[in-house]
Amino acid sequence: MTLKYYQDNAQTFFDGTVNVDMSSLYEAFTKHLAPGARVLDAGCGSGRDAKAFLEMGYQVEAFDASSAMVELAREHTGLPVQLMTFADVDWKEEFDGIWCCASLLHVPAAELPGVMRRLADALKPGGVWYVSFKYGDGEREVDGRRFTDMDEVGLEILLKTVVWMKIAKMWTTRDLRPENKEFWLNGILRKSCTER
């Protein structure tokens, strides 16, 4: 259902998101990264963020589940954006940072713990991970897309399923697109240097 939405509306979604100024969120994430760090943009959509990280000098890999979005992101970034889903993630300690901006929110709540563990496995010890969800609690469907909303308590409970990940910072922001009045939950997660 959600995938079909992005296939059918790829250009509209691209046009509506590609120029949003995300600099304050980038700063919260990149201040934890060394120069030239390896970053994964997981569920990259338009490629806006992958391109920004590339221009900051990071080594960037990106993927999305929608072939239409992948084509647009490849064109926008010049990167070999991969067509894959969270279920395909099998990297082991490859990345210094993982960026999940408005992507994990499409994963059903029952599948989120497994997806979180897969992504945590892809992160190097000491690595940093940015996540964002529409602020709320529960699952819903809107205009052909499914959402798992998250509040602070929900994120804390979710992270209990990935014991070597800790929340370094949580905060809410207003949607940066002028036509949207929604709020977002943002999180910076850190992977401990020794898994327990």
Beta strands, then each sheet from edge to edge (+ up, - down):
strand 1: 38-42
strand 2: 59-64
strand 3: 82-83
strand 4: 95-100
strand 5: 123-134
strand 6: 138-142
strand 7: 145-149
strand 8: 165-174
strand 9: 183-191
sheet 1: 3+ 2+ 1+ 4+ 5+ 9- 8+
sheet 2: 6+ 7-
end
